[in-house]
């Protein structure tokens, strides 16, 4: 079957297969949101703009990465635009999502070395002709301190403290560094800059995505 001919409802069911949110109400809300986005882009006569970000903290993509990459591949099968975003700037901070302690900072040299391998390995799963590769240093490195202040003024410390790993560290009286809060802000700015309709991510990314 040519998946590009699927109806909106068929696309929703196909894309929601295998997804997990840890909460059925949230899953249904996300399902409804996806359906609405599909309706909107159909009216605009364009495909969805979909992306997933990968921080090059190691030289190689691993098995866990393939889960989200296969979901991106499903979007490609339906004819949507897919961007494989290499987080060569966010990785300088390090995603605290699944960590109960501060993640060690990487040097720019380490990040550049790791990034070079990701750009080729991705095509073991994604279609080379249908995949756009971008690097978030393209826009994040240009932000001024004034820009960062304006971005952060949209959020409160309380919002970040509700995050499970931060909450646990707070309760244990373990240090939480200010720069760790920036990660979610930067990820949100990625989606805004690329004008994305859909962001794909692991369950550890749920806080950043929502």
Secondary structure, DSSP 4 states (H G I P E B T S, - for coil): --GGG--HHHHHHHHHTT---S-HHHHHHHHHHHHHHHHHHHHHT---EEEEEE--SSSS--HHHHHHHHHHHHHHHTT-EEEEEE-TTGGGT---TT-SSPPPPPPHHHHHHHHHHHHHHGGGTS-GGGEEEEETHHHHTT--HHHHHHHHTT--HHHHHTSHHHHHHHHTT----HHHHHHHHHHHHHHHHTT-SEE---GGGHHHH-
